[in-house]
C-alpha cells in the first residue's frame, strides 16, 4: 500500500490553519470527541486520530496507511490537513496561555 499522505506546501498549511480558526461550534465539538477517542486509544493529548494516523502512515504502519486512505475518500490528503489544524489550535492555546502574564513568553 502506497503512502496516502502528501506534505502540505507552506501556502496549503496557512490555508488549513486559517480554516481551523473559523470552525463552527458543532465541528469543534466533533473534533474534541475525536481527540478523546485518540487519547483513549493511547494517543497524545490534544491530537486528533487523523493526525496520529497520518504520522503512522508516514512511518510505514499499515493501520495508519489504511485509516488515512479511508479518510482520503471524504477529504483529499485529510491527515496532513488535520495535522495543520491541530497545530493551529495548539498555537492559539499557546497565545491564550501567555496573554495574561502568568507564564513567561
N, C-alpha and C positions, 0 to 999 in steps of 0.2 A: 504494500500500500504506500503510495507516494505521500509526501508531506502536504497536508491541506492548508498550511499556514504560509502566507506571504508577508514579509515585513512591510510595514507601512512606510511611506515616504514622510518627510517632515510635514509636508502640507496635509497629507491624509491624517496624520496624528493630530495636528492642530484642529482640523475639522471635527474629528471624533471627540476631542476634548471639549470643544465648544458645544457640540450636540449633547454631551453628557451634562453640561452645566444647565441645560434647559429642559431636562426630562420632566414629564408630568408626575404628579403625586402617585397615581397608580403604578406607573413604570418604576418609580423609586421604591415603592413597597415590594413589588415583584423582585427587584434586584436584591433587596435585603433578605427576602426569603431564599433567593439563590445563594447569597453569602452564608446564610445559616446552614443550608444544605452542604455547602462546601466545608464549613468548619466541622459539622457533624460527621463528615467522612474523612477527617484528618487534614483538611486543607488549612491554609493560612487565614488568619482573621482579615476581614475587610477585602477579601478577594472572591470574585465570582468563580463558579465552576468552569465557566467558559475560558477564563484566563488561565486557570490551572490546567485545563485540558490542552490549551494551545501550547503551553510550556512543555507539557508531557509529549505532545506531538513532535515538537522541535527536538526533543531528547530521544525521539525514536520509539516511544512507548506505544504499543498497539492500541491501548484504550484511549489515549489522547488523540491519536490519528482517527480512530473510529468516531469518537464523540465530536471532534472538530469537523469531520466530513459530514456528519449528520446535521450539525448546526449550520454548515455552509449551504444546506438546502434552503434554509429560511433567510439567511443573510450571507452574502459572499464574504469570505475572509472574516467570519464572525469572531474568531478567537483573538486575532490581532486588534480588532476594533474594541473588543471587550477589555483587553489589556490597556488600551488608551483611555477608555472610560474609567477603569479602576484607578489609573494614575491621576486622572483629572480630579476624581473625588478625594484621593489622598492629598493632593496638592491643596485643594480647597480646605480640607480639615486642618492641614498644617498652617494655613493662613489664619484660620479662626483661632487656633490654639495659641498663636503668637500675638494675636491682636490685642489682648487685654493686659499684656505686660507681665504676666505671671512667669512665663518662660523666656529665657534669653533668645534673641534672634540669631 
